[in-house]
Structure formats: structure tokens, C-alpha cells
Amino acid sequence: MANRGRPTQTKRQRERARMERQKMKEARRAETRARKSEAAPRPTDYDPDIEGMVAGPQEMPEWQREFFEEEKRAKEAAELEEQEKQQQT
């Protein structure tokens, strides 16, 4: 029976510590709320990362356009050669 008083004291200390932590958290939350309410509102329709982008199909880069043009010219040249061979025979 002599040891019965000790756990009650430690429990009270734990409860006090818990309540102190809760107070600190609430103070931190109140500070955050105040800071957010004082801050200027963020623009919702502006994002610098996607500025200038257009929705839908994008224009091909220059290097890709050049590649397809070269392929097209080579294909046309091969077709012309084939037509010339057919006309000669």
C-alpha cells in the first residue's frame, strides 16, 4: 500500500505535460491561422511554370520538322526515280 501514491503523482505529471503540449500546439496553430489571414491571397489563375503553354497539339520542334522534311524529299526523289524507270521501259 505504501507504493500506491507514486503512480498517481507520475500520472498527474504526464497529464500536465500533455496539457502543456496541447497548449503549445494550439498557440502554434493560432499563430499559423493569423499569419495565413494576414497574407495576401494567392492568384489562382496564374502559374509561372505553365505560362505561355497552349492546350492541344503542340508545334513540332525545329529539329523534328527538318527530319520529316528530309524524309519527305527523299521519298519524293525515290518515287520520281521509280517513275522515270517505269517510263523508260
Protein Blocks (a to p, Z undefined) as FASTA:
>chain_A
ZZmmmmmmmmmmmmmmmmmmmmmmmmmmmmmmmmmmmpccddfkbcfklgoiaedjdddd
fklmmmmmmmmmmmmmmmmmmmmmmmmZZ
